[in-house]
Amino acid sequence: MSMYPAPREHQEPELSLAQLRGDSARMAPHWVVPATAAAAPVSPALIHGVVVPPASARLIDATSEYGA
């Protein structure tokens, strides 16, 4: 009976935090986001007609113990 060795997995070399930060700094100029104008605030008087289904309201009400 022949024994075939399992193929070795290619493992990525461990990067140091300094190397990772350097790589990120070099890549940052490629991720420039164009500036956008800030949205103007909306008067609360204009916000109306929001309808929340009862099942969604119960779901949100039940999550209060987790976050606040």
N, C-alpha and C positions, 0 to 999 in steps of 0.2 A: 504494500500500500504506500503510495507516495504522499508526502506531506507538503502542502503548498502554504507558504507563509502568507499571512494576511497583509494586504497592502498597507503601508504606513500612511497615516494621515499627514497632510501638509499642515504644519502649525505655523501660525504667524509669529514673528518675533515680538516679544514684549516691548512696548514702548514706555519710555519714562515720561513722567508728567512734563518735564521740560521739553522733550521732543514733541509731545502732543500739543503743547502750547505754541511751540514754534511753527508747527504745521498749520495750526489754526490761524495764527497771525498772518502767515503767508497766503492763506486762502481767503481771508476776510475781505480784501478788495474785490474779489469776484462776486461777493454777495451783497453788493451795495443796493439798497432799496431806495427808489426815488422818493423824494419828499412829497408828501401830500398835504393839502390844506386841512386843518383841523375842522371837524364838523361843528357847526354852530349849535349851541344848546337849544333844546326844544322846550317851549312853554308847557308846563303840566296841563294847562287847559286844552292843549291840542292833542293830548294823549287820552284817547277814549275808545271804547268799543273792543277792549281786550276780552276775549272769552277763553276761559280755561275749562277743559272738560273735567267733570267730577272725578274721574279715575286719576287724572294727572294731579289734581289738587290733593287727593288723598295720598298719593305717592309722595309728593313734596312734603306734606304735613307729617308723614311717617318718618322722614329722614331728619327731622329736627334733632333727634337724639344723637346723631352722628357728628354733626358739624358745629353746633353752637353751644 
